[in-house]
């Protein structure tokens, strides 16, 4: 009976050790290669914005970025612009927003008009490189928040409030 009890304790102790090691590996900064490794690396892309400037997502490495996937004729996307303007007002020095139209019928001229009409002060571009497919965009608007190391940290499908976005961006900026 004593041997069975000792064996049972040994098994329980071994299970506890295995669970502790697993918890350490999945914890941010744990033995699993760092906290960011549990997040998906954001696919890089190169686009030309509505002013003719070519840029890549990798140009923003070291910065927090919100990708806003939208279309001109999407009513919820207009509401999202208003929410993004609140976020931009709070973090415009430390945050980059890139609005990407995934509607092939949205022309540069129409997007310039849309940006002007809605007071968009950040970069706007047409998706001419399959970025929507790379990010598996199925609903509009969709927001993807990327941390300084280039990992996708948050994803929102549908209209998302500025309060939610401000909380997430604050966390990533450490403010």
Secondary structure, 3 states (H helix, E strand, C coil): CHHHHHHHHHHHHHHHHHHHHHHHHHCCCCCCCCHHHHCCECCCCEEEECCCCEEEHHHHCCCEEEEEEECCCCHHHHHHHHHHHHHHHHHCCCEEEEEEECCCCCCHHHHHHHHHHHCCCCEEEECCCCHHHHCCCCCCCEEEEECCCCEEEEEEECCCCHHHHHHHHHHHHCC
